[in-house]
Amino acid sequence: MSTPETGPARHGAGGAGPAGGFTVLYDAHCPVCRTASRWLQARDQLVPLRFVPAGSEAARQRFPGLDHEATLRDITVVADTGEVYVGDGAWVACLWALAGYRDLAERLSRPHLLPLARQVVAAASAVRQRTRGGAAAGDVAPPGTGGGYGGTDERTDCADDRCG
């Protein structure tokens, strides 16, 4: 996959050289995304992670060339070197940035294991959907019902109901 000097395997375009930091664009209105960002922030980081709400004015100004609607549908990580990681690659990049998780990230980045990252994200999304809908295990709330959200910083819609 990579070495600590070169960073995670590229799953996007642009730049070269070692990553000095990653900007994680996440859906700040999604409880699962917020929890994941807090978890990442609480870990020791080998590569600094900065978190910017996807689709925000700050994200649009900082990364004018990105499709900001797409960043609301799938986690996006932008390396200081210009590489853009989306979906599975973004999750792997986040793990790669953390102390104690680099080996796992390198294993998950192998082509035959990369789908596992997507399965983990899909499982998290399913949990999120149940949380949003206040439904029993196995039930799926109708799109747009938004049940289960409770704080003033939460909304009833979360992009297109995907976090991963």
N, C-alpha and C positions, 0 to 999 in steps of 0.2 A: 504494500500500500504506500507507505511513506516512511520518512524518518522524522525525528523531532526538528530537523533543520528545514525540511521541505513542507511540512504540514500535511493535512489529510489529503487523500486522493481527490483530485478535482472532479467535481460534478457540475461544473458550470463553466464560465468563460472569463477570460481576462487575467492579467497580472502574472507575476512569477516571483519566486524567491520565498523566503520564510515569512510566515504570517506573524505580524506584530500584534494583532488583535483581531477579534471578530465582533461584528455588529449583528445581533440577533433581532430580526424583525418578527414580532409575535403579535397575536391578536389580544390586545389588552382588555378586551371585553369578554373574553372567554375564561371561565374559571379554571379549566384544565391548563390552558396556556399560561395563565398567571401563576398557577401552582408550579408548573414546570420551570418558569423563569425564576421564581423564588428559590426552588431547589438548586438550580444551576448557580445562582448568585451566592448561595450559602456554601458551595464547595470551593476548595482550594483550586485555583486556576493556574495552569502552566501558560496558557495563552489568555490574555484578558478578554472577557466577554462584556460587551456593552449591550444594553437592551433598549430598543426603540419600538414603540407601538407601530405595528404595520399599518400602512395607509394614513399615518399621521402627517401633519404638515412638516414635522421634523424629518421624517423618513423621506418625504417627497423632495425636500430641499437637499438633503444629504445624498440621495441616490436618484437623481432625476431620470436616469435611463432605465430604471426598473419598471416593470408592470406592477403597480401598487395594488391593483385589484387581485392579482395572482398572489401577492404576499399575504393577503388576508385569507386565502384558501389553503396555503401550504407554508409551513415555517420556512423562512429564508434566512441564510447566514451570508454576510458579505465580509470577506477578509480584507484587511487593510491593503493587501497586495492586489485586490481587484477580483479575485475569484468569487463566484457566487455559487452557493450550495443550496439546493432546494429539496424539500421532502426528506427522503432517506439520507441523502448526503448531508443535509443540514443537521439532522439528529446526530449522525456520526461525527460531524465536525464539532458539535457541542461537547460530546463525550470526549473527543480527542483533546479538547482544550483543558480538560479537568485532570488534576493530579489523581492518580489511582484508577483512572478509567481509560487511559490511552491504549493499553493492551486490548481491552474489550472493543474499543472503537476500531482498532486495526483489524481485529478478527471479524467484526461485523461488516467491515468495508469490502471483504472478499465477495466476489460476484455471487457465489452460491449461498452466502449468509446475508447479504444486503436485504433480501426480502424479509428477513426476520425483523429488521428495524421497522419496516412498513407494518408488519403484523403487530408489533408492540404499539405503534402509533394507532393502528386500527382499534386495538383493544382499549387504548386510552380514549379514543373518540367514542367508542360504544359506552364506556363508563360516563363520559361527558354527556352523551345524549340522554342516558337514564337520569343523570343528575338534573339536567335541564328540564326534563319532562316530569320529574317526580314519579316516574313509573316504577313498577315492580321489576325485579330482575328478569330479563328476557323481553320485556315490553319495550316498545319504541314509541316515544311521544310523537304526535303529528308535527311535521315541520311548522315552525313559527309559533308553536304554543307557548314556549318559553317557561313553562312551569319549572320550579326548582331554583330559579334565580332568586336571590333574596336581598342582596346589599344594594346600597345606593350607587355603587360603581358597576353594577351589572346591568345587562340589557337582555331583552328577550330574543334578539337575533345575534348570531355569531357568524358573520360572513355567510357561507353557504353550508353551515353545520359541519365543517371539516376543520380540524386542528392539525392535521399531520401531513 
